[in-house]
């Protein structure tokens, strides 16, 4: 069994001026980035769950957040 992420090619690094997501999602990502920089893992994990509920999957590589949206079925 491979540990490779089958969705790796869909992950996009989040930047402060990212226009891919709405203001609410970007605010959570900004707050989470600050929590990661401050080594506040409890807060960053809670915010990661919030993002998941909004349909955003987060993968951390160092201090960077890589994201992909979950496609919602109709």
DAWO-V333909 format. One record per backbone hydrogen bond with DSSP energy under -1.0 kcal/mol. NH is the residue of the N-H (numbers start at 1). CO is the residue of the C=O. Records with the same first field share a line. If there is no record, write none. Layout:
# DAWO-V333909
NH = CO / CO
This chain:
# DAWO-V333909
8 = 5
10 = 7
11 = 8
12 = 67
14 = 65
18 = 15
26 = 22
27 = 23
28 = 24
29 = 25
30 = 26
31 = 27
32 = 28
33 = 29
34 = 30
35 = 31
36 = 32
37 = 33
38 = 34
39 = 36
40 = 35
41 = 39
44 = 40
45 = 41
46 = 42
47 = 43
48 = 44
49 = 45
50 = 46
51 = 47
52 = 48
53 = 49
54 = 50
55 = 52
56 = 51
57 = 68
59 = 66
61 = 64
64 = 61
66 = 59
67 = 12
68 = 57
70 = 55
